[in-house]
């Protein structure tokens, strides 16, 4: 069974931190793992991605504040979010690229001003 399960979302104050986790199961050849987010009425956008060799990519809006990492032994990808801003409020989705593309169901992140 293929699963991408996100956790770690919640409510934070501006300037605070959260760490998101995405645990993958039943998936092989995960060449790239990434995080997207979608705010109400907005398009879904790429936040960060990481290749199997550790090469990372970030959206300009989060660069320097967010850090993506992966633990291949645990089949898990993380998103450490620091210096949170109200505009970071969105549903965050985990995505896996490999032989196929898979999406998680999303986790809500809310940042109050």
Backbone torsions as a table, in degrees:
resi	resn	phi	psi	omega
1	UNK	NA	131.6	-179.7
2	UNK	-89.1	128.0	178.2
3	UNK	-144.3	138.1	165.3
4	UNK	-124.0	112.9	-174.0
5	UNK	-116.7	115.6	179.1
6	UNK	-89.1	150.7	174.5
7	UNK	-153.4	166.9	176.1
8	UNK	100.7	-4.9	177.2
9	UNK	-70.6	169.1	-179.6
10	UNK	161.2	-156.1	-176.8
11	UNK	-110.2	134.2	176.8
12	UNK	-139.2	156.4	173.4
13	UNK	-85.6	155.2	175.2
14	UNK	-53.6	133.7	-176.7
15	UNK	91.5	-9.5	-179.1
16	UNK	-84.7	-171.8	-176.1
17	UNK	-135.5	151.2	171.3
18	UNK	-143.1	153.5	173.0
19	UNK	-124.4	122.0	177.0
20	UNK	-94.9	145.4	176.4
21	UNK	-125.8	146.9	175.8
22	UNK	-134.1	111.7	-179.5
23	UNK	-99.2	124.7	-178.2
24	UNK	-104.3	142.1	174.9
25	UNK	-144.1	147.7	178.8
26	UNK	70.3	18.5	-177.8
27	UNK	-124.6	131.9	175.4
28	UNK	-118.0	167.4	178.1
29	UNK	54.4	51.1	177.2
30	UNK	-84.5	78.4	-176.4
31	UNK	-63.5	-40.1	179.6
32	UNK	-133.3	136.5	171.4
33	UNK	-119.3	144.9	-177.9
34	UNK	-154.2	170.3	176.9
35	UNK	-122.4	132.4	171.9
36	UNK	-116.7	163.6	173.9
37	UNK	-142.7	154.0	179.8
38	UNK	-143.0	118.0	175.1
39	UNK	-90.6	157.1	179.4
40	UNK	-54.8	129.9	179.7
41	UNK	76.0	4.7	-177.7
42	UNK	-114.0	161.2	173.8
43	UNK	-74.1	150.2	174.2
44	UNK	-71.1	133.8	-176.2
45	UNK	-129.1	149.3	176.5
46	UNK	-72.9	130.1	176.9
47	UNK	-97.1	-50.7	-178.1
48	UNK	-161.6	154.3	176.1
49	UNK	-143.8	159.9	179.1
50	UNK	-146.9	134.7	179.4
51	UNK	-85.0	172.5	179.2
52	UNK	-63.7	-23.3	178.8
53	UNK	-94.7	1.1	174.5
54	UNK	96.9	7.5	177.3
55	UNK	-75.9	128.2	-174.6
56	UNK	-111.4	157.3	176.3
57	UNK	-143.0	139.4	-177.4
58	UNK	-132.7	147.9	168.7
59	UNK	-66.7	146.0	-179.3
60	UNK	-57.0	-36.5	-175.9
61	UNK	-66.0	-20.3	-177.5
62	UNK	-116.3	-6.5	-176.7
63	UNK	-60.1	131.3	-177.7
64	UNK	90.9	-15.3	179.7
65	UNK	-110.6	-36.9	-177.7
66	UNK	-106.9	149.4	176.4
67	UNK	-134.2	125.6	176.3
68	UNK	-100.5	142.2	177.5
69	UNK	-148.7	164.5	178.3
70	UNK	-141.8	147.9	175.7
71	UNK	-118.4	99.7	-175.5
72	UNK	-64.8	-32.3	178.8
73	UNK	-65.2	-33.1	-179.9
74	UNK	-98.0	-0.7	-177.9
75	UNK	52.9	45.4	-174.9
76	UNK	-133.4	139.8	174.0
77	UNK	-118.0	145.2	-175.9
78	UNK	-123.8	154.8	171.0
79	UNK	-132.8	106.9	175.6
80	UNK	-87.5	120.4	-175.9
81	UNK	-114.7	113.6	178.5
82	UNK	-115.1	164.3	179.0
83	UNK	49.4	49.5	-175.5
84	UNK	-63.7	145.8	178.6
85	UNK	-121.8	154.5	177.3
86	UNK	-54.7	-32.9	179.5
87	UNK	-70.7	-6.5	172.8
88	UNK	-80.5	-8.2	180.0
89	UNK	-61.1	124.0	-177.2
90	UNK	-178.3	171.2	166.2
91	UNK	-89.0	127.7	-178.2
92	UNK	-103.0	130.5	-176.2
93	UNK	-117.7	136.9	173.5
94	UNK	-88.4	142.5	179.6
95	UNK	-136.8	141.6	178.3
96	UNK	-122.9	130.1	173.6
97	UNK	-108.5	133.3	176.4
98	UNK	-165.0	-133.3	170.7
99	UNK	-61.9	-31.8	176.3
100	UNK	-132.4	169.9	177.9
101	UNK	-111.3	131.9	-178.9
102	UNK	-129.9	148.5	177.9
103	UNK	-122.5	143.9	168.2
104	UNK	-80.6	175.9	-177.2
105	UNK	-87.4	-11.0	175.1
106	UNK	99.2	153.2	175.3
107	UNK	-137.5	135.6	-175.1
108	UNK	-79.6	132.1	171.7
109	UNK	-120.6	124.1	179.4
110	UNK	-124.7	127.3	-179.3
111	UNK	-118.8	120.4	-179.2
112	UNK	-91.2	150.1	-179.6
113	UNK	-91.5	NA	NA
